């Protein structure tokens, strides 16, 4: 499979050379961006990256010959091409229905991941689409792609899709929450550090090799909690602060041998 990605891109570039996106840029920029997501952000192998290019080369150009490419890649392309024919009305905008339709066309789970990567690229460039198309993509993303990304454990992608949806669907609320997140950033960092530092010391003292990650809830996630719990931003923030504080106190008691789960 030497140079299979380069070969696939060269074919796609030739087939798509006269096609442009809504903003006038060459259409090849779409599979280029999707390929970067697939390779750099998700970490899928060359076969998947090549399939991205060949899918775009053959989706609307059925006569393009890709028989020289390995069967594994052609199977991925076939699945992607079939999935692209699914219409939103066929799914009733229910993620489980969409997943069943995808499985009917391809049992390879990589096909679903590639489709989600494609949607992420589209959402990142959503401003280029006309309003009707943009509104449709927002609805599809919320109802179909975000639940699928969550089920597959693609949490970073799910969070980004949610934030993009939120930014367009309720820009005023989105700005309010992101501004409050910035204003409370130092407080959150301090609370998190109070929890992480003693944990790091104990792990290091025990000779355990570890990697700790801390992240702030996305603006969309906070918005959803506000809706479900019927609380303002401050209510969600207070829950976060109290939870970390309780966990920190518990960890300190455990470290000192003064904590019993019973």
VOLODREN-542386 format. One record per atom (N, C-alpha, C): atom name; z, x, y. Coordinates in steps of 0.1 Angstrom, whole numbers, m for minus. Layout:
   atom      c3      c1      c2
     CA       Z       X       Y
...
***
This chain:
   atom      c3      c1      c2
      N       0       8     m12
     CA       0       0       0
      C       0       9      13
      N      m5      21      11
     CA      m6      29      23
      C     m14      23      34
      N      m9      23      46
     CA     m16      18      58
      C     m19       3      57
      N     m12      m4      48
     CA     m16     m18      46
      C     m14     m26      59
      N      m3     m23      67
     CA      m1     m30      79
      C     m12     m27      89
      N     m16     m14      90
     CA     m26     m11     100
      C     m39     m18      96
      N     m42     m18      83
     CA     m54     m25      79
      C     m54     m40      82
      N     m42     m46      80
     CA     m41     m60      82
      C     m42     m63      97
      N     m36     m54     106
     CA     m37     m56     120
      C     m51     m55     125
      N     m58     m45     120
     CA     m72     m42     124
      C     m81     m54     121
      N     m79     m60     109
     CA     m86     m72     105
      C     m83     m84     115
      N     m70     m86     117
     CA     m66     m97     126
      C     m71     m94     140
      N     m71     m82     145
     CA     m76     m79     159
      C     m91     m82     160
      N     m98     m79     150
     CA    m113     m82     150
      C    m115     m97     150
      N    m108    m104     141
     CA    m110    m119     140
      C    m106    m126     152
      N     m95    m121     158
     CA     m89    m128     170
      C     m93    m123     183
      N    m103    m114     184
     CA    m107    m107     196
      C    m111    m115     208
      N    m116    m127     205
     CA    m120    m136     216
      C    m110    m147     219
      N     m99    m147     212
     CA     m89    m157     214
      C     m78    m153     224
      N     m73    m162     231
     CA     m62    m159     241
      C     m51    m169     239
      N     m39    m166     245
     CA     m28    m175     245
      C     m28    m183     258
      N     m18    m192     259
     CA     m18    m201     271
      C     m17    m193     284
      N     m11    m181     284
     CA      m9    m174     296
      C     m21    m164     298
      N     m31    m165     290
     CA     m43    m157     292
      C     m43    m143     285
      N     m31    m140     279
     CA     m30    m127     272
      C     m38    m128     258
      N     m42    m116     253
     CA     m49    m116     240
      C     m40    m123     229
      N     m46    m131     220
     CA     m38    m138     210
      C     m32    m128     200
      N     m37    m116     199
     CA     m32    m106     190
      C     m17    m103     194
      N     m14    m105     206
     CA       0    m102     210
      C      10    m111     203
      N       6    m123     199
     CA      15    m131     191
      C      19    m125     177
      N       9    m122     169
     CA      13    m115     156
      C      19    m102     158
      N      16     m95     169
     CA      22     m82     172
      C      37     m84     174
      N      40     m94     182
     CA      55     m97     185
      C      62    m102     173
      N      56    m110     165
     CA      62    m115     153
      C      64    m104     143
      N      54     m95     142
     CA      56     m83     133
      C      68     m75     136
      N      70     m73     149
     CA      81     m65     154
      C      95     m72     150
      N      95     m85     152
     CA     107     m92     148
      C     109     m91     133
      N      99     m92     125
     CA     100     m92     110
      C     104     m78     106
      N      99     m68     112
     CA     102     m54     108
      C     115     m49     114
      N     116     m50     127
     CA     127     m43     134
      C     140     m52     134
      N     139     m65     136
     CA     150     m73     137
      C     156     m79     124
      N     146     m82     115
     CA     150     m88     102
      C     150     m77      91
      N     141     m68      92
     CA     141     m57      82
      C     134     m60      70
      N     123     m68      71
     CA     115     m71      59
      C     105     m60      57
      N     100     m58      44
     CA      91     m47      41
      C      77     m49      47
      N      68     m39      44
     CA      55     m38      50
      C      46     m50      45
      N      49     m55      33
     CA      41     m66      27
      C      42     m78      36
      N      55     m80      41
     CA      57     m92      50
      C      51     m90      64
      N      51     m78      69
     CA      45     m75      82
      C      30     m77      81
      N      24     m72      70
     CA      10     m74      68
      C       6     m89      67
      N      15     m96      60
     CA      12    m111      58
      C      12    m118      72
      N      20    m113      81
     CA      20    m119      95
      C       6    m119     101
      N       0    m107     100
     CA     m13    m105     106
      C     m24    m113      99
      N     m23    m112      86
     CA     m34    m119      78
      C     m33    m134      79
      N     m21    m139      80
     CA     m19    m153      83
      C     m26    m158      95
      N     m24    m150     106
     CA     m31    m154     119
      C     m46    m152     118
      N     m50    m142     110
     CA     m65    m140     108
      C     m72    m151     100
      N     m64    m157      91
     CA     m71    m167      82
      C     m67    m181      84
      N     m56    m183      92
     CA     m51    m197      94
      C     m62    m207      99
      N     m70    m202     108
     CA     m81    m211     114
      C     m94    m205     110
      N     m95    m195     103
     CA    m107    m188      99
      C    m108    m187      84
      N    m111    m198      77
     CA    m109    m198      63
      C    m119    m189      55
      N    m130    m185      62
     CA    m140    m176      56
      C    m136    m161      56
      N    m125    m158      62
     CA    m121    m144      63
      C    m117    m139      49
      N    m122    m128      45
     CA    m120    m123      31
      C    m108    m113      32
      N     m97    m116      24
     CA     m86    m107      23
      C     m83    m103       9
      N     m93    m104       1
     CA     m92    m102     m14
      C     m89     m87     m16
      N     m91     m78      m7
     CA     m88     m64      m9
      C     m73     m61      m8
      N     m66     m70      m3
     CA     m51     m68      m1
      C     m44     m72     m14
      N     m33     m66     m16
     CA     m25     m69     m29
      C     m21     m83     m30
      N     m20     m88     m43
     CA     m18    m102     m46
      C      m5    m107     m39
      N       6     m98     m39
     CA      18    m102     m33
      C      17    m106     m18
      N       9     m99     m11
     CA       6    m102       3
      C      m2    m115       4
      N     m12    m116      m4
     CA     m21    m128      m4
      C     m13    m141      m7
      N      m3    m139     m16
     CA       5    m151     m19
      C      14    m155      m7
      N      19    m145       0
     CA      27    m148      12
      C      18    m155      23
      N       6    m150      24
     CA      m4    m156      34
      C      m7    m170      30
      N     m10    m172      17
     CA     m13    m186      13
      C      m2    m196      16
      N      11    m191      14
     CA      22    m200      17
      C      23    m203      32
      N      22    m192      40
     CA      22    m194      54
      C      11    m204      59
      N      m1    m202      54
     CA     m12    m211      58
      C      m9    m225      55
      N      m4    m227      43
     CA      m1    m241      39
      C      10    m247      47
      N      21    m239      50
     CA      32    m244      58
      C      27    m248      72
      N      17    m241      77
     CA      12    m243      91
      C       6    m257      92
      N       2    m263      81
     CA      m4    m276      81
      C       6    m288      81
      N      19    m284      79
     CA      29    m295      79
      C      31    m300      93
      N      30    m313      94
     CA      32    m320     108
      C      46    m325     109
      N      52    m324     121
     CA      65    m328     124
      C      68    m342     118
      N      58    m352     119
     CA      61    m365     114
      C      63    m365      99
      N      57    m355      92
     CA      59    m354      77
      C      74    m351      74
      N      81    m345      83
     CA      95    m341      80
      C     105    m351      85
      N     100    m361      94
     CA     109    m370     100
      C     120    m362     108
      N     116    m350     112
     CA     125    m341     120
      C     139    m339     113
      N     138    m338     100
     CA     150    m335      92
      C     148    m322      85
      N     158    m313      86
     CA     156    m299      81
      C     155    m299      66
      N     162    m308      59
     CA     161    m308      44
      C     147    m313      40
      N     141    m322      47
     CA     128    m326      43
      C     118    m315      46
      N     120    m308      57
     CA     111    m296      60
      C     113    m286      49
      N     125    m283      45
     CA     127    m272      35
      C     121    m276      22
      N     121    m289      18
     CA     115    m293       6
      C     100    m292       6
      N      94    m295      18
     CA      80    m293      19
      C      76    m279      18
      N      84    m270      24
     CA      81    m255      24
      C      81    m251       9
      N      91    m255       2
     CA      93    m251     m12
      C      81    m256     m21
      N      76    m267     m17
     CA      64    m273     m24
      C      52    m263     m23
      N      51    m257     m11
     CA      40    m248      m9
      C      42    m234     m13
      N      55    m229     m13
     CA      58    m216     m17
      C      72    m215     m21
      N      75    m209     m33
     CA      88    m207     m38
      C      94    m193     m33
      N      86    m186     m26
     CA      90    m173     m21
      C      98    m175      m8
      N     111    m172      m8
     CA     120    m175       4
      C     115    m166      16
      N     108    m156      14
     CA     103    m147      25
      C      94    m155      34
      N      87    m165      28
     CA      77    m173      36
      C      85    m181      47
      N      97    m186      43
     CA     105    m194      53
      C     110    m185      64
      N     114    m173      60
     CA     119    m163      70
      C     108    m159      80
      N      96    m157      74
     CA      84    m154      83
      C      81    m165      93
      N      82    m177      88
     CA      80    m189      97
      C      90    m190     108
      N     103    m187     104
     CA     113    m187     115
      C     111    m176     125
      N     106    m164     120
     CA     103    m153     129
      C      92    m157     139
      N      82    m164     133
     CA      71    m169     142
      C      76    m178     152
      N      85    m187     148
     CA      90    m197     158
      C      99    m190     169
      N     106    m180     165
     CA     114    m172     175
      C     105    m166     185
      N      94    m160     181
     CA      84    m154     190
      C      79    m165     200
      N      76    m176     195
     CA      71    m187     203
      C      81    m191     213
      N      93    m193     209
     CA     104    m197     218
      C     107    m187     229
      N     105    m174     225
     CA     107    m163     236
      C      97    m164     246
      N      85    m170     243
     CA      75    m171     253
      C      72    m185     257
      N      82    m194     256
     CA      81    m208     258
      C      75    m212     271
      N      78    m204     281
     CA      74    m207     295
      C      59    m208     297
      N      51    m202     287
     CA      37    m202     289
      C      30    m215     284
      N      38    m223     277
     CA      32    m236     271
      C      33    m247     281
      N      23    m256     281
     CA      24    m268     289
      C      36    m277     285
      N      40    m285     294
     CA      53    m292     293
      C      54    m301     280
      N      43    m308     277
     CA      43    m316     265
      C      45    m308     252
      N      38    m297     252
     CA      39    m288     240
      C      53    m281     240
      N      58    m278     251
     CA      71    m271     252
      C      82    m281     248
      N      81    m293     252
     CA      91    m303     248
      C      91    m305     233
      N      79    m305     227
     CA      78    m307     212
      C      84    m295     205
      N      81    m283     210
     CA      86    m271     203
      C     102    m271     204
      N     107    m275     216
     CA     121    m276     217
      C     128    m285     207
      N     122    m297     205
     CA     127    m306     196
      C     126    m301     181
      N     115    m296     178
     CA     113    m290     164
      C     123    m279     162
      N     125    m271     172
     CA     134    m259     170
      C     148    m264     167
      N     152    m274     175
     CA     166    m279     174
      C     168    m286     160
      N     158    m294     156
     CA     160    m302     144
      C     156    m295     131
      N     147    m286     132
     CA     141    m280     119
      C     145    m265     118
      N     141    m257     128
     CA     142    m243     126
      C     156    m237     127
      N     164    m243     136
     CA     178    m238     138
      C     186    m241     125
      N     186    m253     119
     CA     193    m255     107
      C     188    m246      95
      N     175    m243      95
     CA     170    m234      84
      C     175    m220      86
      N     175    m215      99
     CA     179    m202     102
      C     194    m200      98
      N     202    m211     101
     CA     216    m210      98
      C     218    m210      83
      N     211    m218      75
     CA     212    m219      61
      C     209    m206      54
      N     199    m198      60
     CA     195    m186      55
      C     203    m174      59
      N     213    m177      67
     CA     222    m166      72
      C     216    m158      83
      N     206    m163      90
     CA     200    m156     101
      C     207    m160     114
      N     219    m156     115
     CA     228    m161     125
      C     224    m156     139
      N     220    m144     141
     CA     216    m139     154
      C     203    m147     159
      N     194    m149     150
     CA     182    m157     153
      C     186    m171     157
      N     195    m177     149
     CA     199    m191     151
      C     206    m192     165
      N     214    m182     169
     CA     221    m182     182
      C     210    m181     193
      N     201    m172     191
     CA     191    m170     202
      C     182    m183     203
      N     178    m189     192
     CA     170    m201     193
      C     179    m212     200
      N     192    m212     197
     CA     200    m222     204
      C     201    m220     219
      N     203    m207     222
     CA     204    m204     237
      C     191    m208     244
      N     180    m205     238
     CA     167    m208     245
      C     166    m223     246
      N     169    m230     235
     CA     168    m245     236
      C     177    m250     247
      N     189    m245     248
     CA     199    m249     258
      C     194    m246     272
      N     188    m235     274
     CA     183    m230     287
      C     173    m240     292
      N     164    m245     283
     CA     154    m254     288
      C     158    m269     288
      N     167    m273     278
     CA     171    m286     277
      C     181    m291     287
      N     190    m282     291
     CA     200    m285     301
      C     203    m273     310
      N     193    m269     318
     CA     194    m257     326
      C     207    m256     335
      N     211    m267     340
     CA     223    m267     349
      C     235    m264     341
      N     237    m270     330
     CA     249    m267     321
      C     248    m253     316
      N     236    m249     312
     CA     234    m235     307
      C     238    m225     317
      N     234    m227     330
     CA     238    m217     340
      C     253    m217     343
      N     259    m229     342
     CA     274    m230     344
      C     281    m223     333
      N     277    m224     321
     CA     284    m218     310
      C     282    m203     310
      N     270    m199     312
     CA     267    m184     312
      C     274    m177     324
      N     275    m184     335
     CA     283    m178     347
      C     298    m177     344
      N     303    m187     337
     CA     317    m187     333
      C     320    m176     322
      N     310    m174     313
     CA     311    m163     304
      C     312    m150     310
      N     304    m148     320
     CA     304    m135     328
      C     317    m133     335
      N     322    m144     341
     CA     335    m143     349
      C     347    m140     340
      N     346    m145     327
     CA     358    m143     318
      C     356    m131     308
      N     345    m123     311
     CA     342    m112     301
      C     353    m102     299
      N     359     m98     310
     CA     369     m87     310
      C     382     m93     302
      N     385    m105     305
     CA     397    m111     298
      C     394    m111     283
      N     382    m115     279
     CA     379    m116     265
      C     379    m102     258
      N     374     m93     265
     CA     374     m79     260
      C     388     m74     258
      N     397     m77     267
     CA     411     m73     266
      C     418     m80     254
      N     416     m93     253
     CA     422    m100     241
      C     417     m95     228
      N     403     m92     228
     CA     397     m87     215
      C     403     m74     212
      N     404     m65     222
     CA     409     m51     220
      C     424     m52     214
      N     432     m61     219
     CA     445     m62     215
      C     446     m66     200
      N     436     m73     195
     CA     435     m76     181
      C     429     m65     173
      N     419     m58     178
     CA     411     m49     170
      C     418     m35     169
      N     424     m30     180
     CA     430     m17     180
      C     440     m15     168
      N     450     m23     167
     CA     460     m21     155
      C     453     m22     142
      N     443     m30     141
     CA     436     m31     128
      C     428     m19     125
      N     422     m13     135
     CA     414       0     134
      C     424      11     130
      N     436      11     136
     CA     445      22     132
      C     449      21     118
      N     453       9     113
     CA     457       7      99
      C     446      10      90
      N     434       7      92
     CA     423      10      84
      C     420      25      83
      N     421      31      94
     CA     419      46      95
      C     430      53      88
      N     442      49      90
     CA     454      55      83
      C     452      54      68
      N     446      43      63
     CA     445      40      49
      C     432      47      43
      N     425      54      52
     CA     413      61      47
      C     401      52      44
      N     401      40      49
     CA     391      31      46
      C     379      32      56
      N     367      34      51
     CA     355      35      59
      C     351      20      63
      N     349      18      75
     CA     346       4      80
      C     337       4      92
      N     332      m8      95
     CA     325     m11     107
      C     330     m24     112
      N     335     m24     124
     CA     340     m36     131
      C     330     m41     141
      N     327     m54     141
     CA     319     m60     151
      C     326     m71     158
      N     324     m72     171
     CA     330     m84     178
      C     319     m90     187
      N     318    m103     187
     CA     308    m109     196
      C     314    m122     202
      N     308    m125     214
     CA     312    m137     221
      C     304    m148     216
      N     309    m160     215
     CA     302    m172     211
      C     290    m174     221
      N     279    m178     215
     CA     267    m180     224
      C     270    m192     233
      N     262    m192     244
     CA     263    m203     253
      C     261    m217     246
      N     251    m217     237
     CA     248    m229     230
      C     260    m233     221
      N     266    m223     214
     CA     277    m226     205
      C     289    m232     213
      N     291    m226     225
     CA     302    m231     233
      C     299    m246     238
      N     286    m248     242
     CA     282    m261     246
      C     284    m271     235
      N     281    m268     223
     CA     282    m277     212
      C     297    m280     209
      N     306    m270     210
     CA     320    m272     209
      C     325    m281     220
      N     320    m279     232
     CA     324    m288     243
      C     320    m303     240
      N     309    m304     234
     CA     304    m318     231
      C     312    m324     220
      N     314    m316     209
     CA     321    m322     197
      C     336    m324     200
      N     342    m314     207
     CA     357    m315     210
      C     360    m323     222
      N     349    m326     230
     CA     351    m334     243
      C     361    m326     252
      N     358    m313     254
     CA     366    m305     263
      C     357    m298     272
      N     363    m293     284
     CA     355    m285     293
      C     354    m271     287
      N     347    m262     294
     CA     346    m248     290
      C     359    m242     289
      N     368    m245     298
     CA     382    m239     297
      C     389    m242     285
      N     386    m254     279
     CA     393    m258     267
      C     388    m250     255
      N     375    m247     255
     CA     370    m238     244
      C     375    m224     246
      N     376    m219     258
     CA     381    m206     261
      C     395    m205     257
      N     403    m215     260
     CA     417    m215     256
      C     419    m215     241
      N     411    m222     234
     CA     412    m222     219
      C     409    m207     214
      N     399    m201     220
     CA     396    m187     216
      C     407    m178     219
      N     413    m179     231
     CA     424    m170     235
      C     436    m172     226
      N     440    m185     223
     CA     451    m188     215
      C     450    m183     201
      N     438    m185     196
     CA     435    m181     182
      C     436    m166     180
      N     430    m159     189
     CA     431    m144     189
      C     446    m140     190
      N     453    m146     200
     CA     467    m142     202
      C     475    m145     190
      N     473    m156     183
     CA     481    m159     171
      C     478    m150     160
      N     465    m146     159
     CA     461    m137     148
      C     467    m123     151
      N     467    m119     163
     CA     472    m106     167
      C     487    m105     164
      N     495    m116     167
     CA     509    m116     164
      C     511    m116     149
      N     503    m123     142
     CA     505    m124     127
      C     502    m110     121
      N     491    m103     127
     CA     488     m90     121
      C     499     m80     124
      N     505     m81     136
     CA     516     m72     139
      C     528     m74     130
      N     531     m87     126
     CA     542     m89     117
      C     539     m84     103
      N     526     m86      99
     CA     522     m81      86
      C     523     m66      85
      N     519     m59      96
     CA     519     m45      97
      C     534     m40      96
      N     543     m48     101
     CA     557     m44     102
      C     564     m49      89
      N     557     m55      80
     CA     563     m60      68
      C     572     m72      71
      N     570     m80      81
     CA     578     m91      85
      C     571    m104      84
      N     560    m105      76
     CA     553    m117      76
      C     551    m122      62
      N     554    m134      59
     CA     552    m140      46
      C     543    m153      47
      N     532    m153      40
     CA     523    m165      41
      C     529    m178      37
      N     541    m177      30
     CA     548    m190      27
      C     558    m193      37
***
